[in-house]
Amino acid sequence: MIRTVVWGTGNIGRAAIRAVAAHPGLELGAVVVRSPAKVGRDAGEIAGLGRGLGVMATDDVAAALAGIRSGGGTSAVVYAASGDMRPQEALSDCCLAVRAGAVVVTPALYAFYDPLSAPAEQRTQVLAAVADGGGSLFVSGIDPGWANDVLPLLISGLGTKVDAIRCQEIFDYSTYDQENSVRYLVGMGQPMDYEPPMTAPTVPTMVWGGQIRLLARALGVQASEIREHVERAALTEAVDTKTMGRFEAGTQGGVRFEVRGIVGGVPRIVIEHVTRIHPSVAPQWPQAPDGVGAHRVVIEGRPRIEVTIEACDEDGNRSAGGNATAVGRLVNAIGWLASQEPGIYDALDVPLRPATGLWGGGTQ
């Protein structure tokens, strides 16, 4: 059994606790929280499992990591804290865990979607932690990563000619339980002259550019540049949501952006996000089959291939379903990573494997 610490208990952390608890090769060793209100609560309660797991949440990072150092054998950390507005702090946290000897899996370090193109200073920090402690790092996206790397690459291999690859995330955010991100990071409900941090110039490339470069590398092509395209749309009527209250008419109700990898002067690898606070916003933009949420990969070529995936979790919530699949990719990679040499790994290194031992477990 691999002792596993879940660090952070937001949307990703809750899914991570459930995934670790369900995995036959992992043992939940500690749960690290920031909120004083969560300290001392059972991890099963926090994760919405409806049963206790006997692991109480702590805000003592040193104690949680000390358990890694003293436990013997292999240990892991699922770093589920956000890196959106605190990238350097997230990097320092992950390095601390790697230096403690842990296999660290996380969606928080955008630069490491493609470690080969990560900033030299950040890469040096991680490699120093690997050398000091013998841990490893694997980063895969929350949006989710598999939909922007292994899935399009798998599908591309089914064709005889590939002209372009498009990876889409399409979501109605009205049920998303993260108000600060929706209102201020993405800009929903803000005046149309407000510049959302998520779509400010260079930010989409900073976040998703690594996935473009990873895909290009796997396909054996060179992305000469990465371009950004952003569209925003206003609400024509006020909208009331269950989780975040009212969004007024005339404020931002939707955003669509593309991160475009240019190959031979043409956008050949595109990651696209379409986000709405209500289905009525910008109906001309791509839609999910049910109007709520989906991930889609389109291979333009011969043949043209289109695959749409819908995932649900936490009582049918599509956003939670996307989070759960992102977490599944990370948590299920721990066993393989533990069998490898210490280092930095990416999506091209880490294999997708069948859910051996999870079948019908019923513990999630």
C-alpha positions in Angstrom: 0.0 0.0 0.0 1.2 3.4 -0.9 0.6 6.0 1.8 -1.0 9.0 0.1 -1.5 12.5 1.4 -4.2 14.7 -0.2 -3.2 18.4 0.1 -6.2 20.7 -0.4 -9.9 19.9 -0.2 -11.7 22.1 -2.7 -13.4 20.7 -5.8 -10.3 18.7 -6.8 -9.3 17.7 -3.3 -12.8 16.2 -2.5 -12.5 14.1 -5.6 -8.9 13.1 -4.7 -10.0 11.9 -1.3 -12.7 9.7 -2.9 -10.2 8.4 -5.5 -7.6 7.5 -3.0 -10.1 5.8 -0.7 -11.3 3.7 -3.6 -7.9 2.7 -4.9 -6.8 -0.8 -3.7 -3.2 0.1 -3.8 -3.3 3.4 -1.9 -3.9 4.2 1.7 -5.1 7.7 2.8 -2.4 8.8 5.3 -3.3 12.5 5.8 -5.4 15.4 4.5 -4.0 18.9 4.6 -6.4 21.8 4.7 -6.0 25.6 4.9 -9.4 26.5 6.5 -9.5 26.4 10.3 -13.1 25.3 10.0 -12.0 22.0 8.4 -9.3 21.1 10.8 -10.3 18.0 12.8 -13.1 16.9 10.4 -13.1 13.4 9.0 -11.8 13.2 5.5 -14.8 11.1 4.5 -17.2 13.8 5.6 -15.3 16.5 3.8 -15.3 14.4 0.6 -19.1 13.7 0.8 -18.6 10.0 1.1 -21.3 9.6 3.8 -19.0 7.6 6.0 -15.9 8.3 8.0 -12.4 7.3 6.9 -10.7 7.7 10.2 -8.3 10.4 8.9 -8.8 13.8 10.4 -7.9 16.9 8.4 -4.9 18.9 9.6 -3.3 22.3 8.8 0.1 21.0 9.9 1.9 20.5 6.7 5.2 19.6 8.5 3.5 16.8 10.4 1.8 15.4 7.2 5.1 15.4 5.3 7.0 14.0 8.3 4.8 10.9 8.0 6.1 10.5 4.5 9.7 10.6 5.7 9.2 8.3 8.6 6.7 5.8 7.1 9.2 3.8 5.0 8.4 2.5 1.5 6.9 4.7 -1.1 4.6 7.6 -0.3 2.6 10.0 -2.5 1.0 13.5 -2.4 -2.0 14.5 -4.4 -1.4 18.3 -4.5 -5.0 19.6 -5.0 -4.5 23.2 -3.8 -5.0 25.8 -6.5 -2.1 27.3 -8.4 -4.2 29.9 -10.3 -3.4 32.9 -8.2 -0.4 31.5 -6.3 1.8 29.8 -8.8 5.1 30.2 -6.9 3.6 29.1 -3.6 2.2 26.0 -5.3 5.6 25.2 -6.9 7.3 25.6 -3.5 4.7 23.3 -1.8 5.2 20.6 -4.5 9.0 20.9 -4.2 8.7 20.5 -0.4 6.8 17.2 -0.9 9.2 16.0 -3.6 12.1 16.8 -1.3 10.3 14.7 1.4 10.6 11.7 -1.0 7.0 11.6 -2.3 5.6 10.9 -5.7 3.7 14.1 -6.3 0.8 14.4 -8.7 -1.0 17.7 -9.3 -2.9 19.8 -11.9 -1.6 23.0 -10.3 1.8 23.6 -12.0 0.8 24.7 -15.6 4.4 25.1 -16.7 5.0 21.3 -16.2 2.3 20.1 -18.6 5.3 20.0 -20.9 8.3 19.8 -18.6 10.7 20.3 -21.5 9.4 23.8 -22.1 9.0 24.8 -18.4 10.9 27.9 -17.4 14.5 26.9 -16.6 14.3 28.4 -13.0 11.2 26.4 -12.1 12.6 23.2 -13.7 15.9 23.7 -11.7 13.9 24.0 -8.5 12.1 20.7 -9.1 15.2 18.8 -10.2 17.0 20.0 -7.1 14.1 18.7 -4.9 14.2 15.4 -6.8 18.0 15.1 -6.2 17.7 16.0 -2.5 14.7 13.8 -1.6 14.3 11.1 -4.3 10.7 12.1 -5.1 8.9 12.5 -8.5 6.5 15.0 -10.1 3.7 14.4 -12.6 1.5 17.3 -13.7 -1.7 16.8 -15.7 -4.4 19.4 -16.3 -7.7 20.0 -14.5 -9.6 20.8 -17.7 -9.0 17.7 -17.8 -5.4 16.9 -18.9 -6.3 13.6 -20.7 -8.7 15.5 -23.0 -5.8 17.7 -24.2 -3.1 15.1 -24.5 -3.5 11.4 -24.5 -7.1 11.3 -25.9 -6.4 13.5 -29.0 -3.1 11.6 -29.6 -4.9 8.2 -29.3 -7.6 9.3 -31.8 -5.1 10.9 -34.2 -3.6 7.4 -34.6 -6.9 6.1 -36.0 -6.7 8.3 -39.2 -4.7 8.2 -42.4 -4.4 12.0 -42.6 -4.5 14.7 -39.9 -5.0 18.3 -40.8 -5.8 19.8 -37.4 -6.7 18.8 -33.8 -9.2 20.7 -31.7 -9.7 20.0 -28.0 -12.8 21.6 -26.5 -14.2 22.1 -23.0 -17.8 23.4 -23.1 -19.5 24.2 -19.8 -22.4 26.0 -18.2 -20.8 27.4 -15.0 -24.1 28.2 -13.3 -23.7 25.1 -11.0 -20.0 25.5 -10.4 -19.2 25.7 -6.7 -16.3 28.1 -6.8 -17.7 31.6 -6.9 -14.5 33.6 -6.7 -13.0 31.8 -9.7 -16.3 32.2 -11.7 -16.8 35.8 -10.9 -13.3 37.2 -10.8 -10.9 34.8 -12.5 -13.2 34.0 -15.4 -15.2 37.3 -15.1 -18.8 36.2 -15.1 -21.1 38.9 -13.8 -18.4 41.6 -14.2 -18.8 44.7 -16.5 -17.8 44.1 -20.1 -14.9 46.4 -19.7 -13.5 44.2 -16.9 -10.5 42.1 -18.0 -10.7 38.6 -16.6 -7.3 37.4 -15.4 -7.9 34.0 -17.1 -8.1 35.6 -20.5 -5.7 38.5 -20.1 -3.0 38.6 -22.8 -0.4 35.8 -22.5 -2.3 34.1 -19.6 -4.0 31.4 -21.8 -0.6 30.6 -23.4 1.0 30.4 -19.9 -1.7 27.9 -18.8 -2.4 25.8 -21.9 0.7 26.5 -24.0 2.5 23.5 -22.5 -0.3 21.2 -23.7 0.1 22.6 -27.2 3.8 22.0 -27.2 3.4 18.5 -25.7 0.9 17.5 -28.5 3.2 19.0 -31.1 6.2 17.1 -29.8 4.2 13.8 -29.8 3.1 14.4 -33.3 6.6 15.2 -34.5 5.9 18.7 -35.6 7.1 22.2 -34.5 4.7 24.8 -33.2 6.4 27.9 -34.5 4.2 30.2 -32.3 1.2 30.1 -30.1 -1.6 32.6 -30.7 -4.6 33.5 -28.5 -8.2 34.4 -29.5 -10.8 35.6 -27.0 -14.5 36.4 -27.4 -16.8 37.6 -24.6 -20.6 37.9 -24.5 -23.0 39.7 -22.3 -26.1 38.5 -20.5 -29.3 39.8 -22.2 -31.3 39.1 -19.0 -30.4 38.7 -15.3 -29.7 35.1 -14.2 -30.2 33.6 -10.7 -28.0 30.6 -9.8 -28.3 28.2 -6.9 -24.7 28.4 -5.8 -23.6 31.9 -6.6 -26.6 34.2 -6.6 -27.6 36.7 -9.3 -25.7 37.7 -12.4 -27.1 41.0 -13.8 -28.1 41.7 -17.4 -25.4 43.5 -19.4 -22.5 41.8 -17.5 -20.4 39.1 -18.9 -22.3 35.9 -19.3 -19.9 33.9 -21.4 -16.4 33.7 -22.7 -14.8 31.7 -25.5 -11.1 31.5 -26.1 -8.7 29.5 -28.2 -5.0 28.7 -27.7 -3.7 28.1 -31.2 -0.5 26.2 -32.0 0.7 27.4 -35.4 2.3 24.8 -37.6 3.4 25.9 -41.1 1.6 29.2 -40.7 -1.7 27.5 -39.9 -3.5 26.8 -36.6 -3.1 23.0 -36.5 -3.4 22.3 -32.7 -6.2 24.2 -30.9 -7.3 24.1 -27.3 -10.7 25.8 -27.0 -12.8 26.7 -23.9 -16.4 27.8 -24.1 -17.9 28.8 -20.8 -21.4 30.2 -20.1 -23.3 31.2 -17.0 -26.6 30.4 -18.8 -27.4 28.3 -22.0 -28.9 31.4 -23.7 -25.6 33.2 -23.9 -23.9 33.2 -27.4 -25.9 30.3 -28.9 -23.7 30.5 -32.0 -20.7 29.2 -30.0 -20.2 25.5 -29.7 -22.7 23.7 -27.5 -22.5 20.6 -25.4 -25.0 17.9 -26.5 -27.2 18.5 -23.4 -26.4 22.2 -23.1 -24.6 21.6 -19.7 -21.1 20.4 -20.3 -18.8 18.1 -22.2 -15.3 17.6 -23.5 -14.8 17.1 -27.2 -11.9 16.2 -29.5 -12.2 16.8 -33.2 -9.6 15.5 -35.7 -9.9 17.2 -39.0 -8.5 15.0 -41.7 -9.3 11.7 -43.3 -11.5 10.4 -41.8 -12.8 13.3 -39.8 -13.2 12.0 -36.2 -15.2 13.6 -33.4 -15.4 12.2 -29.9 -17.5 13.8 -27.1 -17.2 12.7 -23.5 -19.7 13.6 -20.7 -18.8 12.8 -17.1 -20.9 13.4 -14.0 -20.2 13.3 -10.3 -21.6 14.7 -7.0 -25.2 14.2 -7.9 -24.9 14.6 -11.6 -22.7 17.7 -11.7 -20.8 17.9 -15.0 -18.1 20.2 -13.6 -17.5 17.8 -10.8 -17.4 15.0 -13.3 -14.7 16.7 -15.2 -12.8 17.2 -12.0 -13.2 13.6 -11.0 -11.7 12.3 -14.3 -8.8 14.7 -14.0 -8.2 13.4 -10.5 -8.6 9.8 -11.7 -5.8 10.2 -14.2 -3.5 11.6 -11.5 -4.3 9.2 -8.7 -4.3 6.1 -10.9 -0.8 7.1 -12.1 0.7 6.9 -8.6 1.4 3.2 -8.7 3.3 3.4 -12.0 5.2 6.4 -10.9 6.2 4.7 -7.7 7.9 1.9 -9.7 10.0 4.4 -11.7 13.2 6.2 -11.0 12.9 9.7 -9.3 12.3 12.5 -11.8 9.9 14.7 -13.7 7.3 12.9 -15.8 4.7 14.1 -18.4 1.6 12.7 -20.0 3.6 11.0 -22.8 5.6 9.1 -20.2 2.7 7.9 -17.9 0.6 5.1 -19.4 -3.1 4.9 -19.3 -4.0 1.5 -17.7 -7.3 -0.3 -17.1 -9.0 0.2 -13.8 -7.6 -3.0 -12.3 -9.0 -3.5 -8.8 -11.5 -0.7 -9.0 -14.2 -2.6 -10.7 -17.3 -2.6 -8.7 -15.5 -1.5 -5.6 -18.3 0.8 -4.6 -16.2 2.9 -2.2 -16.4 6.2 -4.0 
